[in-house]
Amino acid sequence: MSRSNRQLIMALVAISCFSLTTGCTATALGAVATIGATAIQDPRSIGTQIDDTNAVARISLRLSDIEGLSESSDIE
C-alpha cells in the first residue's frame, strides 16, 4: 500500500471517528465520502493537500486584514 493511500485511509478513519461523536452521522458520512473522492482524484499526497489548504487559509486571513482591499477588488 502506498504512502498516500495509507494517509488517505488514516484521514478517513479519523474523520469517521470524529463524526460518530457529533450526532449528525448522515452529514458526516457525506462529508467523508466527498473528502475521500476529492483526495483520491488529486495527484498530490494528503499531506501536501493539507499544507496547501492551510496556506490558502493563512493567505485569505492576511488579505482580509488589508483595509479597503475587499471594496476595491474582486478576490474570492
Rosetta blueprint (number, residue, H / E / L):
1 M L
2 S L
3 R H
4 S H
5 N H
6 R H
7 Q H
8 L H
9 I H
10 M H
11 A H
12 L H
13 V H
14 A H
15 I H
16 S H
17 C H
18 F H
19 S H
20 L H
21 T L
22 T L
23 G L
24 C L
25 T H
26 A H
27 T H
28 A H
29 L H
30 G H
31 A H
32 V H
33 A H
34 T H
35 I H
36 G H
37 A H
38 T H
39 A H
40 I H
41 Q H
42 D L
43 P L
44 R L
45 S L
46 I H
47 G H
48 T H
49 Q H
50 I H
51 D H
52 D H
53 T H
54 N H
55 A H
56 V H
57 A H
58 R H
59 I H
60 S H
61 L H
62 R H
63 L H
64 S H
65 D L
66 I L
67 E L
68 G L
69 L H
70 S H
71 E H
72 S H
73 S L
74 D L
75 I L
76 E L
